Amino acid sequence: MTPELKKIITGFRACEQERANWIPLWQDCYDYCFPQRLGFYGQSPGQSETDDIYDSSPVTAVDEFASRMQAGLTPPFSKWFEFRAGSEIPEDQKSKVDTELDLISNYIWEVLQSSNMDQELHEAYYDLAVGSASICIEEGDAEQPIMFTTLPQNEVYLSAGPYGKVDKKYRLRMLTLEAIEVIWPKADISEEMRREAGLDELKKFKVIECVARDWKVKETETHNFSVVCLEPEHMILQNVFKGDGAQPIISFRWSKAAGETYGRGPLLSALPDIRVLNEVVKLGLENGALAITGMWQADDDGVINPDTLELIPGTIIPRAMGSRGLEPLQSPGNFDMGQFILNDMRHNIRKALFNEQLGAPEGTPMSATEVHERMADLARTIGSAYGRLHSEGVTQILRRVVHILRKQGRINIPKVNGREVKIVNVSPLAQAQHNENVARVARWLELMNAGFGPQMTNVVVKAEEAAVYTGKEIGVPEKLIRDKAEREQIQQAIQETQQVQANRQPNQQGQQ
């Protein structure tokens, strides 16, 4: 075994051991809320996992959470990002650069619309409810340049690096030899693997993919990529990804406790209520069945056999002479589900998953103003999680997409690093936060006019800059805003017109 192979396998085993502590908690979330998803204990595809679910409220609540997170962060039918000139671009060139970046961002948006991004991201938001989600973005073909794949969480293993970031990701898969050679055409297949595959063509090998950040390289972002077979132990492939967005696996977390690698999602907070709700409904159904069928007692006279007796309408029950036959047994008490406040528990589950911010779907339709206010409230509520989702999710996805399209020669754009090109999120949640900034400017202008008058307002406020800032904050396309040079030309033309009119007035008065 080579040192590189030993290092990867040892690192994977350590991640496997750390993750084992989370599996029972995650499995509970999947059992109650994702019965259709594969869990962590080897369930087979298509296997029914709904036998122990007695209340579907958590399943519905998670569905709403995933849909609303997608609508708030990456809405399918509206552009949710823009590229803007970074801090290193000179001020006099930013307007021109922004206009060019608008065209590029529109093209990228068209590419994403034609891909499977929306479907796969929606699946990722389900996993995000638990805490962590992972998605793989790879090169596609001429028809679909980019391919998205949501990675099942039972396949993903994460490791945090020296700066607390997820810098090492493992993906465990069971693959046939044919699949390995299709996925990685340059794969190095050992003789032992070929011999085992020859004995059984359907044999599946345990294969792990490892993407690890190389912190020794400071000049550019570098990741070492390895594909390893665990049984038998063999290095199948090694590669190096260099550049911003070069590595394909993106993992993002809802929130994170200090010292932990995996995320903690809102579903973990709702899990106690979910457990109690399911158990209470189960007991209520059992009590209902008992109320319908009742409990009975009978003399052991050798005639009535309780094992074969069916209490259904029309049944004739024999009894021995002198026997009392069957007699109903009084239930010790009535089970009242209302005392457990089931509606309150369902409300708590919806609230924990932020489904109360926009009201119930069956309620009275809200006005646009009310929707805006509730979206702003949601943005404030998940403010901390939003920052992490933006940095670990949205930004990394766009960097990866830009890398692929630039590699394919479809776009020509500088590095998206915040200095040359920065990503601006214009999703509904981000827009709600931008609207708060606009509201502050509007209140300031109102106070200036009311307290000091228009003249002082014109002296203090940079009206031109305020108008441009407001337009950008509310998401006005850059091409609709005149650049600084155009504004100066228009101002000069206005001044010349005013001067001509001022010169005409004395001449007209002299003629009169």
C-alpha positions in Angstrom: 0.0 0.0 0.0 1.4 3.4 -1.1 1.5 6.3 1.4 -1.0 8.2 -0.6 -3.5 5.3 -0.6 -3.0 4.7 3.1 -3.5 8.4 3.9 -6.8 8.5 2.0 -8.2 5.3 3.5 -7.1 6.4 7.0 -8.8 9.8 6.6 -12.0 8.1 5.3 -12.1 5.7 8.3 -11.7 8.7 10.7 -14.6 10.5 8.9 -16.7 7.4 9.0 -16.2 7.0 12.7 -17.1 10.7 13.4 -20.2 10.5 11.2 -21.4 7.4 13.0 -22.5 9.5 16.0 -24.9 11.5 13.8 -26.5 8.6 12.0 -29.2 7.7 14.6 -30.3 11.3 14.8 -30.4 11.7 11.0 -32.2 8.4 10.5 -35.0 9.6 12.8 -35.4 12.7 10.6 -35.5 10.6 7.5 -37.9 8.0 9.0 -40.4 10.7 10.0 -40.0 13.2 7.3 -38.3 11.6 4.2 -39.8 8.1 4.1 -39.2 8.0 0.3 -35.5 8.7 0.7 -32.8 6.1 1.2 -31.6 6.1 4.8 -28.4 5.1 6.5 -29.0 1.4 7.3 -29.0 -0.1 3.9 -32.6 0.2 2.8 -33.3 -1.0 -0.8 -34.8 1.3 -3.4 -38.6 1.1 -3.6 -38.8 -0.4 -0.1 -41.8 1.0 1.9 -40.8 3.1 4.9 -44.2 4.5 5.8 -45.5 1.7 8.0 -44.5 3.6 11.2 -45.7 7.0 10.1 -49.1 7.9 11.6 -49.2 11.7 10.9 -48.1 13.2 7.6 -47.8 16.8 9.0 -43.9 16.6 9.2 -43.7 15.3 5.7 -45.8 18.1 4.4 -43.9 20.7 6.5 -40.6 19.6 5.0 -42.0 19.7 1.5 -43.1 23.3 2.2 -39.7 24.2 3.7 -37.8 22.9 0.6 -40.1 24.7 -1.8 -39.9 28.0 0.1 -36.2 27.9 0.5 -35.8 27.3 -3.2 -38.3 30.2 -3.9 -36.4 32.4 -1.5 -32.8 31.6 -2.5 -32.7 30.2 -6.0 -36.2 30.7 -7.6 -36.6 28.6 -10.7 -38.3 31.3 -12.9 -36.4 34.5 -11.9 -32.8 35.5 -12.0 -31.3 35.3 -8.5 -27.7 36.5 -9.1 -25.7 39.2 -10.8 -22.1 39.9 -11.4 -20.7 43.3 -10.5 -17.3 44.9 -10.8 -15.1 44.2 -7.8 -13.2 46.5 -5.6 -10.0 46.5 -7.7 -11.8 47.9 -10.8 -11.3 51.7 -11.1 -14.5 53.7 -10.4 -14.5 55.3 -13.8 -14.6 51.8 -15.4 -17.1 50.1 -13.2 -20.2 51.1 -15.1 -18.8 49.8 -18.4 -17.7 46.6 -16.7 -21.0 46.1 -15.0 -22.8 46.4 -18.4 -20.6 43.7 -19.8 -21.1 41.5 -16.8 -24.9 41.9 -17.2 -24.7 40.2 -20.6 -22.5 37.4 -19.2 -24.8 36.8 -16.2 -27.9 36.7 -18.5 -26.1 34.0 -20.6 -25.2 32.0 -17.6 -28.8 32.3 -16.4 -30.0 30.9 -19.7 -27.6 28.0 -19.4 -28.8 27.2 -15.9 -32.4 27.3 -17.0 -31.7 24.7 -19.6 -29.9 22.4 -17.1 -31.3 20.2 -14.4 -30.3 22.6 -11.6 -33.8 23.4 -10.3 -34.7 19.7 -9.8 -31.5 18.8 -8.1 -31.3 21.9 -5.9 -34.8 21.2 -4.7 -33.7 17.7 -3.6 -30.7 19.3 -1.8 -33.0 21.6 0.2 -34.6 18.5 1.7 -31.2 17.5 3.1 -30.6 21.0 4.2 -33.6 20.8 6.5 -31.6 18.2 8.4 -28.4 20.2 8.4 -26.1 19.5 5.4 -26.5 19.1 1.7 -24.1 18.2 -1.1 -24.3 18.7 -4.8 -22.0 17.6 -7.6 -21.6 19.9 -10.6 -19.9 18.4 -13.7 -19.4 19.2 -17.3 -22.2 18.0 -19.6 -22.4 17.9 -23.3 -23.1 20.3 -26.2 -26.8 20.3 -25.6 -26.6 20.6 -21.8 -23.2 22.1 -20.8 -23.6 21.6 -17.1 -25.0 18.6 -15.1 -26.1 18.8 -11.5 -26.4 15.8 -9.2 -27.6 15.9 -5.6 -25.5 13.5 -3.6 -27.5 11.3 -1.1 -26.3 12.0 2.4 -25.7 8.3 3.1 -22.9 8.6 0.5 -21.2 11.8 1.8 -18.5 12.1 4.5 -17.1 15.5 5.5 -14.0 16.7 7.2 -13.1 20.2 8.4 -9.7 21.7 7.9 -7.5 24.1 9.8 -9.8 27.1 9.3 -13.0 25.3 10.2 -14.1 25.0 6.6 -15.1 21.8 5.0 -11.9 21.1 3.0 -12.1 17.4 2.5 -15.1 15.5 1.1 -15.5 11.7 0.6 -18.2 10.0 -1.5 -18.8 6.3 -1.0 -20.4 4.4 -3.8 -21.0 0.8 -4.8 -20.0 0.5 -8.5 -19.5 -2.3 -11.0 -16.3 -2.5 -12.9 -18.1 -1.4 -16.1 -19.5 1.7 -14.3 -16.0 2.6 -13.0 -14.5 2.5 -16.5 -17.4 4.6 -17.9 -17.2 7.3 -15.2 -13.4 7.4 -15.2 -12.1 6.4 -18.6 -8.5 6.7 -17.4 -9.1 4.5 -14.4 -6.3 2.1 -13.3 -8.0 -1.2 -12.7 -6.0 -3.8 -10.7 -5.7 -7.4 -11.7 -7.5 -8.5 -8.6 -10.5 -6.3 -9.4 -10.6 -7.7 -12.9 -10.4 -11.3 -11.6 -13.3 -10.7 -9.1 -15.4 -9.0 -11.8 -14.7 -11.9 -14.1 -16.2 -14.3 -11.6 -19.2 -12.1 -11.1 -20.1 -9.5 -13.7 -22.6 -7.8 -11.4 -20.1 -7.6 -8.5 -20.0 -4.1 -7.0 -16.9 -2.6 -5.5 -16.7 -0.1 -2.6 -15.3 3.0 -4.3 -14.6 6.3 -2.5 -14.0 9.7 -4.2 -11.9 12.1 -2.2 -11.6 15.8 -2.9 -9.1 17.4 -0.5 -8.0 21.1 -0.4 -4.2 21.5 -0.6 -3.4 24.3 1.8 0.3 24.3 0.9 -0.5 25.9 -2.4 -1.1 29.6 -1.7 -1.1 31.1 -5.2 -4.3 29.5 -6.5 -7.0 27.3 -5.0 -5.9 23.6 -5.4 -7.7 20.4 -4.7 -6.3 16.8 -4.9 -8.8 14.4 -6.3 -8.5 10.6 -5.7 -10.6 7.6 -6.5 -9.9 4.6 -4.3 -11.2 1.0 -4.2 -11.6 -0.2 -0.6 -12.0 -3.9 -1.2 -9.5 -4.7 -2.6 -7.4 -1.7 -1.7 -6.2 0.0 -4.8 -5.7 3.6 -6.2 -7.9 3.9 -9.2 -7.3 7.5 -10.2 -5.4 10.6 -9.1 -5.9 14.2 -10.4 -5.4 17.8 -9.3 -8.1 20.6 -9.7 -6.6 24.1 -9.9 -8.5 27.4 -10.0 -11.6 29.0 -8.5 -14.5 26.5 -8.8 -12.4 23.7 -10.2 -13.5 21.0 -7.8 -17.0 19.5 -8.5 -18.5 18.7 -5.0 -20.2 21.6 -3.1 -21.3 21.0 0.5 -23.3 23.6 2.3 -24.8 23.7 5.9 -27.7 25.4 7.6 -25.9 26.2 10.8 -23.0 24.8 12.7 -22.2 24.3 16.4 -18.6 25.1 17.5 -16.4 22.0 17.1 -18.7 20.2 14.8 -18.3 19.5 11.1 -21.8 18.6 10.0 -24.6 21.2 10.0 -27.6 21.4 12.2 -30.9 22.1 10.4 -34.2 23.4 11.6 -35.7 19.9 11.5 -33.5 18.9 14.4 -35.3 21.5 16.6 -38.7 20.2 15.5 -37.8 16.5 16.0 -39.0 16.2 19.6 -42.4 17.5 18.6 -42.4 15.2 15.6 -41.8 12.2 17.7 -44.5 13.1 20.2 -47.0 13.9 17.5 -46.5 10.6 15.7 -46.8 8.6 19.0 -49.9 10.5 20.1 -51.6 9.9 16.8 -50.6 6.3 16.9 -52.2 5.9 20.4 -55.3 7.8 19.2 -55.7 5.4 16.3 -55.3 2.4 18.6 -57.9 3.9 20.9 -60.2 4.4 18.0 -59.8 0.8 16.9 -60.5 -0.3 20.5 -63.6 1.9 20.7 -64.9 0.3 17.5 -64.1 -3.4 18.2 -64.3 -3.2 22.0 -62.8 -5.7 24.6 -64.6 -8.9 25.4 -64.5 -11.7 28.0 -65.8 -15.2 27.7 -66.1 -18.4 29.8 -63.4 -20.9 29.0 -66.0 -23.5 28.1 -64.2 -25.2 25.2 -66.8 -23.9 22.7 -65.6 -20.3 22.0 -62.1 -20.2 20.5 -60.7 -16.6 20.7 -58.0 -17.5 18.1 -60.6 -18.2 15.4 -63.4 -15.8 16.5 -64.1 -12.9 14.2 -66.2 -10.0 15.6 -67.9 -8.9 12.3 -71.5 -8.1 11.5 -73.6 -11.2 10.9 -71.3 -13.5 13.0 -73.2 -16.3 14.9 -71.2 -17.2 18.1 -72.0 -20.6 19.6 -72.0 -21.0 23.4 -72.3 -23.9 25.8 -75.4 -24.5 27.9 -75.2 -22.4 31.0 -72.4 -20.3 29.6 -72.7 -16.6 29.5 -70.9 -16.5 26.1 -69.2 -13.2 25.2 -69.6 -10.1 27.4 -68.2 -6.7 26.6 -65.5 -5.5 28.9 -65.6 -1.8 29.9 -62.6 0.2 28.7 -60.8 1.8 31.7 -61.1 5.3 30.2 -61.4 7.4 27.1 -58.3 8.6 25.3 -58.8 12.3 24.4 -56.3 13.5 21.8 -57.4 17.1 22.4 -55.6 17.1 25.7 -52.3 16.7 24.0 -52.9 19.8 21.9 -52.1 18.2 18.6 -52.7 21.4 16.7 -50.2 23.2 18.8 -47.5 20.6 18.0 -48.2 20.8 14.3 -48.0 24.6 14.6 -44.6 24.3 16.4 -43.3 22.0 13.6 -44.4 24.5 10.9 -42.8 27.3 12.9 -39.5 25.5 13.4 -39.4 25.0 9.6 -40.2 28.7 8.9 -43.5 27.8 7.2 -45.5 30.3 9.3 -43.8 33.4 7.8 -45.8 33.3 4.7 -49.0 32.0 6.2 -50.9 28.9 5.5 -51.5 28.1 1.8 -55.2 27.7 2.3 -55.6 31.1 4.0 -56.8 34.4 2.5 -54.5 35.6 -0.3 -52.1 38.3 0.9 -51.4 41.6 -0.7 -48.0 42.3 -2.3 -47.1 44.6 0.6 -47.9 41.9 3.2 -45.8 39.3 1.2 -42.9 41.7 1.1 -43.1 42.3 4.9 -43.3 38.6 5.6 -40.4 37.9 3.3 -38.4 40.6 5.1 -39.3 39.0 8.4 -38.2 35.6 7.1 -34.9 37.2 5.9 -34.3 38.6 9.4 -35.2 35.3 11.1 -32.8 33.2 9.1 -30.2 36.0 8.8 -27.3 33.9 10.2 -28.2 30.8 8.2 -28.6 32.9 5.1 -25.0 34.2 5.3 -23.7 30.7 5.5 -25.9 29.5 2.7 -24.7 32.4 0.5 -21.0 31.8 1.1 -21.0 28.0 1.2 -23.8 27.3 -1.3 -24.8 30.1 -3.8 -21.4 31.6 -4.3 -19.6 28.2 -4.7 -22.2 27.0 -7.2 -21.8 30.1 -9.3 -18.0 29.9 -9.1 -18.2 26.3 -10.3 -20.6 27.1 -13.2 -18.3 30.0 -14.3 -15.3 27.7 -14.2 -17.0 25.1 -16.4 -18.3 27.6 -18.9 -14.9 29.4 -19.1 -13.2 26.1 -19.5 -15.5 25.3 -22.4 -14.8 28.7 -24.0 -18.4 29.8 -23.8 -17.6 32.9 -21.6 -14.7 35.2 -21.0 -14.8 36.6 -17.5 -12.1 37.4 -14.8 -11.9 35.6 -11.6 -15.0 35.7 -9.4 -13.1 36.5 -6.2 -14.8 39.7 -5.0 -11.8 41.8 -6.1 -12.2 41.6 -9.9 -15.8 40.2 -10.1 -18.2 39.9 -7.2 -21.4 37.9 -6.9 -24.5 39.8 -5.9 -27.4 37.7 -4.8 -30.7 39.2 -6.0 -33.0 36.4 -4.8 -36.2 37.3 -3.0 -34.6 36.8 0.4 -31.6 38.9 -0.5 -33.9 41.5 -2.1 -35.8 41.7 1.2 -32.5 42.7 2.9 -31.7 45.2 0.1 -35.1 46.7 0.5 -34.3 47.4 4.1 -31.3 49.5 2.9 -33.6 51.4 0.5 -36.1 52.0 3.3 -33.4 53.5 5.5 -32.3 55.9 2.7 -36.0 56.9 2.0 -36.5 57.6 5.8 -33.3 59.7 5.8 -34.4 61.8 2.8 -37.9 62.2 4.4 -36.4 63.4 7.7 -34.0 65.8 5.8 -36.8 67.4 3.9 -39.1 67.6 6.9 -36.5 68.9 9.3 -34.2 71.0 7.2 -36.0 71.8 4.0 -35.3 70.9 0.3 -32.4 73.4 0.1 -30.4 71.9 2.9 -31.3 68.4 1.6 -29.8 69.3 -1.8 -26.6 70.6 0.0 -26.1 67.4 2.1 -27.5 64.6 -0.1 -25.7 63.4 -3.2 -28.9 63.1 -5.2 -27.2 61.5 -8.2 -25.4 58.9 -6.2 -28.6 58.2 -4.1 -30.6 57.6 -7.2 -28.1 55.2 -8.6 -27.7 53.4 -5.3 -31.4 53.0 -4.9 -31.8 51.6 -8.4 -29.1 49.0 -7.8 -30.4 48.0 -4.4 -33.9 47.2 -5.7 -32.4 45.1 -8.6 -32.7 47.5 -11.6 -30.7 46.1 -14.5 -27.4 47.9 -15.0 -28.2 48.6 -18.7 -31.1 50.9 -17.6 -28.8 53.1 -15.4 -26.7 55.6 -17.2 -22.9 55.5 -16.4 -21.0 58.4 -15.0 -19.8 59.7 -18.3 -23.3 59.8 -19.8 -24.7 61.5 -16.7 -21.9 64.2 -17.0 -22.8 64.8 -20.6 -26.5 65.2 -19.8 -25.7 67.5 -17.0 -23.5 69.6 -19.2 -26.2 69.8 -21.9 -28.7 70.9 -19.3 -26.4 73.6 -18.1 -25.8 74.8 -21.6 -29.5 74.9 -22.3 -30.1 76.8 -19.1 -27.3 79.3 -20.0 -28.8 79.9 -23.4 -32.2 80.5 -21.9 -30.7 82.9 -19.4 -29.0 84.9 -22.1 -32.2 85.2 -24.1 -34.2 86.7 -21.3 -32.3 90.1 -21.2 -32.5 90.4 -24.9 -36.2 89.8 -24.9 -36.7 92.4 -22.1 -34.6 94.9 -24.1 -36.7 94.4 -27.2 -39.9 95.0 -25.1 
